Amino acid sequence: MSPDECAQELLEVIPAIMRAIRGEMRSRRTPDLSVPQFRILAFVNRQPGASLSDVAEHAGLTLPSTSTSIDRLVGRNLIVRETSKTDRRRVTLSLTAAGKTLLKSARKGTQTYLAERLSTLSADERKIIMRAMQTLQPLFTSETERKR
C-alpha cells in the first residue's frame, strides 16, 4: 500500500471514529453544559495554563463569546482563572477538581462505549489496531503531548 492510499484510508475512517467519540462524549455531558463549553473543558484539560485567546482559537469562537463561556465555567467551579506567574498581564486557565471529574466521567463512559464496539473484533484484529495506533501516535502528536 502506498503512502497516498494509506492517507486516503485515514481520511475515510478517522472522521467516522471521531464523530462516534464526539457524539458519545457529548451525550455524557450535563444538560446545562453546552457543547462549546464541553469542548473548552476538554481543551483546557489538554492544555493547562491556556489563555483565553488559545481557547478562542481552538473553539473557533470570538474572544467575547469565549470569555462569556469561561465566565460560566468559572461560575460553575469547573475552570479557574489565575494570573500567570511569568507575566502578570496574562491570565491562564486550568480545570478545577470538579472540571476534571466531569471530564473523567465522560471519558470513562466513552471508553466503555468504544470497548463494546471493539469487542466484536477478534483479539488479533484488536492487536492490529493497537499496533497501528501506537505507530501513528508519534507521527501526529507533539513531544509535549506525548510526555503527558
N, C-alpha and C positions, 0 to 999 in steps of 0.2 A: 504494500500500500504506500502510495506517495504521500509526502507531507501535505500536498494540496487536498488529496482525498481524505486524509485524516482530519484536516481543518474543516472540510465540508461536513463530515460526520459530527464533529464537535458543534458546529453551528446548527445542526439539526436537533441534536439530543440535549445539549446543555440548557437551552431555553425552556424545554418541556420540564426538565428536572427542576429548574429554578422556579417555574410557575407553581409546581406542586409544593415546593418548600415554602415559598412566599405565602401561598394560599393557606397552608397548614399553620404557619406561624401567625398569620393574621387572624385565623379562626380562634386562636388561643389567647388573643389579647382581650382585655376587659372591654365591655361595650362603650365605656366612657373614654376610651383611649383611641384617638383617631389613627388611621393607618400612617399618615405622615409623622405623627408623634411616636408611634411604634418604631418607625424607620429611624427616627432621630435617636431613640434609646439604643437601638442596635448599633448605630454608627458610633455614638459616644462610648459604648461598651468596647468597641474595637479600637477606638482612638481616644483613650482617656487624655484629658488635657486639651481637647479640640476647642477651637474658638467658635464663636457664633458664625463667622464667615466660613469656616471649614464646614460646619453643619449645613449652612445655607447652600453652599456649592454642591455638597453631596446630595442633599434632598431636592435640589432644583427649585428652591423657594427663594423669594426675595428676603432681604435682611429683616424688614419689618414683620413679615409673616413668620419667619423663623424665630424672631425674638418673642412674638406672641406665643408660639408653641412652647418655647423654652420656659417662658413665664408660667405657663400652665403646668408644665412638668415639674418645675421648681415648687410651685404651689401644692402639688400632689406628693411632694417629697420623693420624687423619682430621680431628679437631677439636682446637683449642687453647683452653684457658680462660685468660683474662687478667683481672687486676684493672682495673676502669675507671680511666681517667686522671682523670676528673672526680669520681668517687665511689668511694672505696676499699672501701666495703661492697658494691659491685655487681661481679659477675663477668660478663664479656662472652665471647661465643663467636665464633670465626671458623674458617674452614677452613684446614687445612694445605695445602701443595703437593700432598700425596698425595690429600687430600679433593677438591681442585679437579680433579686429573687424573681421578679416578674419575668425578666428575660430568660432566666434559667429554667423556669417552669415551662415557658413556651418552647424553648429549645428541646427540653426533655420530651415533651409531648410530640414534637415534630420528629425527633429521633425514633420514638416508638412507632409512629406512623410509617416512617421510611423503613424501619426494620420489618414491619409487617409486609410492606410491598416487596422487599428483598427476600423475604422468607420463601417466596415461590420459586426462587432460583436455587440451583444446586450449590453445594459447598464449593465445587470447582469454579462455577461461574462467579460466585461471590469473591473468591480468591483473585480471579482475573480483574474484577472491578477494583478491589483493594490495591492490587499492583498498579493498575492504571492511575488511580487517584494519587498514590504515593509518587509515581513518576511525574505526573502533571503538577503537583503542588509546588515544587521549587521553580518551575517554569513560569508560574503565574502569581507567585506571592513574593513580596519584598523580604529582604533579610530581617527587617524589624518584625514583620508579621509572623515569620517562621519561628522567631525566638519566643513569642508569647505563648 
